[in-house]
Amino acid sequence: MRNKPLLIFIILLQSACITTHSVPDMGHSQVIASNKENGSNVFKFQSKLKKEKTRNWIRNYLGLPKNNDLVNTEVKLFPDVDYIFIITVNLAHDREETLYLHEFFDKDRKLETEEGPVKFFVSIQVIDQFGVDHLSSSSIFQEKVHQYLLNLEKEFNDFSRKYPEQNYFNG
């Protein structure tokens, strides 16, 4: 029984830190249905810009102050429509990490699951004060909101190409 803690420690050492892609590469934007009950759809596209630069660009595009956190932000998207939308922007990457310990002792081992650079994504949710999902086909604003977000993505990608020094990975 004296060796039991040592045995447990050795078992823990039989692993490594594995990083995997949890999201496939996106060539274009997508409207993704929420898998949560009462969840809203999100408009998602891939970003090459640094996280804070992405936030700043979106704030500027929406005409918001620098201190806005882009969570449940009230925005008037269309000058010809007197309606307030609530937008939440989430920036995420496509990697999941699981910590294992044997990597510390086996530094030469290349993990098969580590493929390519990290991919970053922008997810935008658009609802209103009543909780109506405006990316849903049941919304009267769905087509107009979707077109607005497609324009946002296009201008964002144009900016990203114009200023490659702001990208995570140059090349």
Secondary structure as UniProt FT lines:
FT   TURN            2..3
FT   HELIX           4..12
FT   TURN            13..14
FT   STRAND          18..21
FT   STRAND          30..32
FT   TURN            37..38
FT   STRAND          42..47
FT   HELIX           51..62
FT   TURN            66..67
FT   STRAND          73..75
FT   TURN            79..80
FT   STRAND          85..93
FT   STRAND          95..98
FT   HELIX           102..104
FT   TURN            107..108
FT   TURN            112..113
FT   STRAND          120..127
FT   TURN            129..130
FT   TURN            134..135
FT   TURN            137..138
FT   TURN            140..141
FT   HELIX           142..162
FT   HELIX           164..166
//
